[in-house]
Amino acid sequence: MKIVFYLPVITPWWFDSVVEPLIRLLAGDHEVHVLAPTAWRGTGIGNRELAACAHLPQVKWHIVNDENHPSMRTDAVERAGIVEFVRALAPDYVLCRSADCDTVREFPGIVRHMMEGGASPLSIPPSWIVLQEEPFDHGLLPDLGAAERAELDRLVAPTWASLLPLAQPTRQTRKAFHKWADIPADRPVLVLPLEYEHEENFFPVHRVGAAPNHRLVAELAECIDDSFFLAVTNHPLNEKHVDNSVLEAEIASHGARMRLLPGTGPDGESTTLLLAREAAGVLAGDSKIYSMAAFFGTPMLRRSRFKTGEWLNAYTNLGSFLPAVAAGTARAADPDDARLWFAFHVANNLLDPNDPGLTAAALLDRMDRPVDPARWAQGFARLSAVPQVKQ
């Protein structure tokens, strides 16, 4: 088989943790090509990545270094040439890490985006991924028969039982969190988790709403009055690597209407996770907070250009979401559907690129057959071997 890795927005961590293991896995039995721009803004392929694959001389590298290579990340200037080149390669499979969805849609073969596999409150290793037709299609479920649903329900039962205490905290625990977070009790609380905004992240090009984050906050402040309280949490990587001073000033300018909370709670938990449990509503874009909202049964607004699983019952505009939240009638994900989706995600979707038992044939089979009950038990066996840590 012929496989192309198309990697405009690959970062060093993603290359080391995800892509190099997959290239190594496939290169032994198949013809592997890597097409990517040269290194720029923490993405692309440079001497570092080439040196890391020096032990794989059979891999064919196609590194674009002309003046237009930066555009490959989001909106390729030379799209026609890129598509023509890939068509000439005639790949059977294409594995992508790209924010430019329009270009990859024109590629031949079976095309999949390599995306993060995390689904909080499950503790999933950061290097585990999912293979998707579009980068931020969230919460999708295929048509499943009664026997398949029953099997997934059986498989997820121990995991689900271990998670339920998180959804059923004591009154004292909830009171302590509300006091720590200083959440008002006289109005509905909306949680807004902000997305990663480092220069290496090109995916915010798809955002619905203002960018960067401080402008998104300002935009929402114009649409959400002070009958709601907005609890804002920053992305963990923004806290580590980004200057947040403008964001902090924007939030402070709105006084008691909103607050930026630290990413880690008083007992080491994820503040975003606890807010998703305590809030009256969740404001989501393309972040993975949808899994938290689903788990806790919290109503959610999702503004996105990508697909959202119907079972999530997500709202798509503030005009209908806010009145429903205020009235306490906002719809949320059905708990049985949420349990089914988590089960399906673990059993069918998660892929560990460093799994010593993963074979090239099994990887390609995942692309040929996106849904395969034959791998479900193994999916849960892999997760059960991972220590579940406090979220």
Disulfide bonds with the S-S distance in Angstrom:
none
